Amino acid sequence: MKAVQIGGGLVGQLIAADMMKDFEVTVVDMDRNTLEEIEKKYPGVRTAVASATDASRLAPILEDADIVTAGVPGRFGYEMMKTVIGLGKNLVDISFMAEDFEELDGLAREKGVTVIPDMGVAPGMSNFLMGRGSALLDEVEDAYIYVGGIPTKAVPPFNYQVTWSPKDCIEEFTRPVTIVRDFQKEVVEATSGLHLREFPGVGTLEAFYTDGLRSLAKNIKARNLGEMTLRWPGHVEQMRLLRSMGLFEETPRSLGGSEVVPLDVAADLLFPMWKMEPEKGDRDLTVMEIDVHGFKGADEVTYSWYLLDYFDEKTWNTSMSRCTGCSCAIFARAVAKGLVKQKGVLPAEKLAADDDLYNFVIEEQKNRRIKYTASVKRVMNVR
């Protein structure tokens, strides 16, 4: 079988490497130098220079593909998805786009293709597991995601190291946050709800609202719903201070006699302080807890999943990149194998009721040494 990965970035390379185990893989990117490095790193991979949104250039590359995976910068994500759908190809994508990808559902159905968007770890597995818990209940009262990619130890002065784009990290502290409270959508300030919470094997972390629900806010019918990001204690107050100083603004300002974009300056200053350097002993971990609480018949039930994953010493990949890339590759295989039969743009929460798919995904994660531990709490006959 043949697969095409659009985007040759760090996670895109991990997706391609995973798919190469049983697919002929072509990686598409605009940067020839990036593709040359990929060819050296992964012997046997094919590459092609093309824009993610150029249908005429992509058409011959995707022609024989059984599945397409993608990870491109968010500003290109929607048009890339529309282009791949237009070419009649199934797609599993990790691109974090601002647009509502479900607006492409009609086109995908018309073309007879399956598209699973936002399919990393969070969003992605978080959606799938929240959808799973919801599908197992008659009524959902509370559904929450707690997730963080953090260094294995607090690194002063920010108690943080970056495992992805520093600008994207900063945006978590500026983007208004959608939550659901008493069945109604509400918009709150990023970092609202800050509190300390214990996580097994990690310790005390601070949890706070960030804008991660995306399609879940529309597709999960719960009384209360939210996603909280996790950091080592102390990080949020430092970021709030920088935000209050205007350092995260994107409008140009005159500072020190020069016109600059404060966000660009902040990112340039923060990145060297946040940079993770594995060769110097830096390591990361991914921690995620999904809790879905509600009722099944007369019983009060809570379904929970817990993930604690570490930097991979074998492949020298960060935990966050590995958990993201592997999840995308697993769902791509599920589509290629026919485990996902529905057509359209299908966020993972819409697929989670399928027992065969759920068992396949959890087993495949385990095969990659990524373990989601499930638990159930049940109080009988409460109503």
C-alpha atoms as one frame of an Amber mdcrd trajectory, in Angstrom:
protein
   0.000   0.000   0.000   1.054   3.589  -0.573   0.906   6.603   1.720   1.736
  10.262   1.205   2.766  12.513   4.084   2.301  16.233   3.384   4.726  18.268
   5.479   8.292  17.306   6.367   8.532  18.889   9.814   9.538  17.038  12.973
   6.186  15.348  13.579   5.616  14.817   9.871   8.841  12.842   9.749   7.694
  10.674  12.670   4.399   9.984  10.893   6.283   8.995   7.748   8.684   6.755
   9.693   5.794   4.957  11.362   3.925   4.493   8.076   7.075   3.127   6.401
   6.750  -0.055   8.474   4.110  -1.338   6.049   3.537   1.355   3.395   5.496
   2.828   0.530   5.771   6.418   1.735   6.278   9.690  -0.126   6.947  12.877
   1.855   5.893  16.164   0.267   7.397  19.490   1.287   8.274  22.833  -0.269
  11.835  22.763   1.081  14.247  20.675  -0.984  16.875  20.771   1.783  14.380
  19.346   4.279  13.545  16.526   1.889  17.221  15.726   1.333  17.699  15.394
   5.084  14.661  13.105   5.271  16.089  10.922   2.482  19.330  10.521   4.454
  17.513   9.838   7.710  14.980   7.360   6.318  16.450   5.250   3.500  13.750
   4.059   1.124  11.419   7.015   1.593  10.365   8.883  -1.516  10.116  12.659
  -1.627   8.505  15.322  -3.787   8.729  19.110  -3.813   5.246  20.643  -3.894
   2.992  23.123  -2.160   0.408  21.620   0.182  -2.298  23.648  -1.570  -1.277
  23.193  -5.239  -3.826  20.741  -6.625  -2.169  20.463 -10.050   1.185  19.565
  -8.474  -0.274  17.260  -5.827  -2.577  15.340  -8.184   0.086  13.066  -9.741
   1.794  12.557  -6.353  -1.431  11.499  -4.638  -2.838   9.549  -7.579  -1.882
   6.071  -6.307  -2.027   6.856  -2.578  -4.188   4.623  -0.391  -4.035   7.169
   2.432  -2.754  10.712   2.932  -1.426  12.068   6.217  -0.535  15.688   6.842
   0.999  18.163   9.229   1.413  21.685   7.869   1.469  25.159   9.458  -2.007
  26.166  10.596  -2.338  29.020   8.106  -2.207  26.468   5.259  -4.213  23.718
   6.955  -7.731  24.456   5.720  -6.737  24.947   2.075  -4.554  21.844   2.206
  -7.463  19.798   3.535  -9.796  21.203   0.895  -7.247  20.408  -1.815  -6.757
  16.784  -0.714 -10.509  16.255  -0.446 -10.946  17.761  -3.908  -8.478  15.203
  -5.244 -10.638  12.425  -3.786  -8.217  11.098  -1.155  -8.734   9.945   2.411
  -6.828  12.117   4.883  -5.691  11.975   8.521  -4.336  15.329   9.598  -2.635
  16.954  12.594  -2.633  20.553  11.279  -4.029  22.963  13.899  -6.100  25.333
  11.762  -8.154  28.295  12.931 -10.983  27.593  10.470 -13.854  25.174  11.157
 -12.831  22.041   9.276 -16.331  20.582   9.615 -17.431  23.105   6.981 -15.703
  20.767   4.512 -17.877  17.822   5.557 -20.261  18.259   2.617 -17.420  18.297
   0.098 -15.862  15.202   1.666 -19.164  13.319   1.504 -19.626  14.411  -2.107
 -16.149  13.091  -2.955 -16.723   9.893  -0.957 -13.685  10.336   1.274 -12.913
  10.019   4.972 -11.093  12.870   6.720 -10.024  12.722  10.378  -8.800  16.180
  11.444  -6.846  17.256  14.541  -5.581  13.698  14.965  -2.591  14.030  17.286
  -2.519  13.504  21.035  -4.408  16.661  22.118  -6.342  17.410  20.072  -6.714
  13.891  18.747  -6.578  11.098  21.303  -8.157  13.507  23.792 -11.144  13.831
  21.433 -11.324  10.086  20.843 -11.298   9.194  24.530 -13.729  11.925  25.539
 -15.988  10.685  22.763 -15.568   7.135  24.029 -16.577   8.036  27.556 -19.552
  10.002  26.289 -20.703   7.130  24.076 -20.709   4.772  27.067 -23.011   7.043
  29.088 -26.643   7.991  28.723 -26.051  11.499  30.094 -22.755  13.367  30.460
 -22.460  15.717  33.404 -18.769  16.681  33.380 -16.080  16.005  30.789 -12.569
  17.388  31.204  -9.185  17.037  29.562  -5.983  17.772  31.483  -2.900  17.685
  29.277   0.647  18.964  29.179   3.940  18.466  27.409   6.533  19.524  29.970
  10.184  18.914  30.908  10.689  16.010  33.299  11.826  18.530  35.910  11.054
  22.209  36.455  13.740  24.254  34.686  14.133  27.822  36.056  13.335  30.598
  35.501  10.102  29.625  33.665   9.899  26.002  34.843   9.316  25.102  31.205
  11.023  23.917  28.047   9.418  23.961  24.648   8.727  20.770  22.707   6.880
  22.593  19.883   6.550  26.067  18.363   7.307  28.812  20.938   4.781  31.137
  19.270   2.103  28.456  19.537   2.980  28.057  23.228   2.527  31.793  23.749
  -0.806  31.756  21.905  -2.162  29.419  24.585  -1.977  32.426  26.911  -3.669
  34.899  24.556  -6.413  33.018  22.676  -9.899  33.372  24.232 -11.072  30.042
  25.630 -14.385  28.327  24.872 -15.754  26.129  27.635 -19.210  24.713  28.355
 -20.872  25.520  31.677 -24.382  24.277  32.481 -24.883  23.277  28.810 -24.044
  26.783  27.561 -20.884  27.825  25.718 -18.884  30.501  27.499 -15.760  32.401
  26.496 -13.260  32.984  29.290  -9.748  34.387  29.473  -6.840  32.010  28.885
  -5.346  30.809  32.219  -8.747  31.103  33.953  -9.491  28.390  36.482  -5.860
  28.138  37.625  -5.435  25.545  40.373  -3.028  22.854  41.551  -3.732  19.202
  40.840  -1.910  15.941  41.595  -0.941  13.521  38.831   0.364  10.000  39.552
   4.035   9.571  38.751   4.500  13.313  38.182   3.410  15.210  41.285   1.764
  18.592  41.647   1.083  20.570  38.469  -0.886  23.726  37.800  -3.934  23.357
  35.556  -5.642  26.188  33.693  -8.116  26.667  30.857  -6.779  26.959  27.308
  -8.650  26.906  24.020  -8.350  23.208  23.216 -11.923  21.951  22.949 -12.384
  22.908  19.294 -14.905  20.458  17.755 -15.643  18.886  21.160 -17.594  21.976
  22.229 -20.049  21.244  19.431 -20.051  17.449  19.340 -20.049  16.427  23.016
 -23.315  17.068  24.830 -22.214  17.666  28.420 -23.366  19.907  31.228 -19.766
  21.044  31.854 -16.891  20.676  29.425 -13.349  22.015  29.273  -9.690  21.456
  28.490  -6.929  22.467  30.877  -3.236  22.742  30.084  -0.695  21.502  32.638
   2.580  23.150  33.648   4.993  22.995  36.564   3.846  25.403  39.319   4.853
  29.032  38.875   4.822  29.145  35.082   1.401  30.732  34.644   2.032  33.768
  36.854   5.196  34.536  34.876   3.305  34.299  31.590   0.468  36.438  32.938
   3.012  39.123  33.840   4.491  39.132  30.330   0.980  39.227  28.865   0.007
  42.196  31.031   3.117  44.048  29.819   1.855  43.714  26.229   4.691  41.436
  25.160   2.314  38.980  23.483   0.630  41.570  21.248   0.852  41.144  17.484
   0.259  44.795  16.561   3.523  46.643  15.768   4.629  49.134  18.409   7.459
  51.595  18.826   9.820  50.213  21.471  13.246  51.654  22.134  12.947  53.858
  19.093  12.217  50.981  16.700   8.935  49.611  15.396   8.621  45.968  16.389
   5.988  43.297  16.892   6.073  42.551  20.640   5.177  38.878  20.105   8.141
  38.415  17.756  10.476  39.994  20.312   9.043  37.868  23.135   9.389  34.670
  21.094  12.994  35.512  20.172  13.865  36.204  23.807  12.006  33.254  25.298
  13.014  30.530  22.861  16.686  30.336  23.960  15.507  30.095  27.567  12.921
  27.430  26.728  14.924  25.406  24.226  15.070  21.715  25.022  18.512  20.234
  24.394  18.469  16.437  24.740  22.224  16.239  24.101  22.657  18.191  27.369
  20.373  15.858  29.279  17.021  17.619  28.766  14.043  15.276  28.648  10.291
  15.761  28.304   7.149  13.946  29.356   3.536  13.961  28.235   0.817  13.672
  30.856  -2.883  13.522  30.025  -5.993  12.662  31.994  -9.469  12.381  30.487
 -12.426  12.266  32.879 -15.999  11.775  31.652 -18.621  11.664  34.398 -22.338
  11.099  34.090 -25.113   8.550  34.294 -25.795   5.124  32.802 -29.305   4.104
  33.701 -29.622   4.460  37.472 -25.847   4.384  38.009 -23.420   7.293  38.384
 -20.296   6.484  36.350 -16.930   8.096  35.634 -14.733   6.848  32.793 -11.105
   7.937  32.961  -7.961   7.477  30.891  -4.437   8.343  31.980  -1.311   8.744
  29.871   2.205   9.277  31.195   4.857   9.009  28.514   8.532   9.971  28.451
  11.230  11.045  26.003  12.137   8.032  23.870  15.767   7.113  24.494  15.652
   4.542  21.695  14.634   6.897  18.885  15.775  10.158  20.542  12.342  11.685
  19.934  10.433  13.877  22.363   7.417  12.314  24.001   5.034  14.953  22.667
   6.176  14.550  19.058   6.030  10.756  19.308   2.573  10.655  20.936   1.305
  13.058  18.267   2.863  11.375  15.239   2.043   7.823  16.289  -1.617   8.702
  16.896  -1.913  10.135  13.393  -0.262   7.067  11.865  -2.487   4.680  13.834
  -5.677   6.344  12.608  -4.295   6.456   9.067  -3.887   2.693   9.219  -7.406
   2.326  10.583  -8.790   4.232   7.598  -6.640   2.292   5.118  -7.739  -1.015
   6.688 -11.415  -0.082   6.387 -12.029   0.200  10.125 -13.508   3.651   9.537
 -16.315   3.294   7.017 -18.047   6.672   7.415 -17.474   9.390   4.843 -17.059
  13.068   5.576 -14.945  15.188   7.910 -15.030  13.205  11.135 -13.383  14.529
  14.305 -12.212  11.582  16.393 -14.977  11.974  18.998 -17.502  10.972  16.315
 -15.747   7.631  15.788 -15.252   6.577  19.395 -18.395   4.464  19.853 -16.963
   1.774  17.556 -15.580  -1.040  19.738 -13.367  -2.519  17.023 -11.775   0.840
  16.270 -11.280   1.633  19.964  -9.596  -1.717  20.629  -7.399  -1.343  17.534
  -6.258   2.163  18.523  -5.446   1.300  22.144  -3.580  -1.865  21.125  -1.579
  -0.038  18.452  -0.640   2.666  20.953   0.532  -0.050  23.344   2.613  -1.636
  20.560   4.488   1.681  20.363   5.024   1.722  24.139   2.394   4.449  24.589
   0.005   3.247  27.287  -3.435   4.702  27.977  -4.657   3.304  31.298  -8.445
   3.118  31.521 -10.463   3.040  34.734 -14.130   3.119  35.733 -15.799   4.333
  38.912 -19.414   3.312  39.410 -21.942   4.137  42.121 -24.970   1.888  41.794
 -28.600   3.011  41.874 -28.144   6.685  42.701 -31.385   7.703  41.015
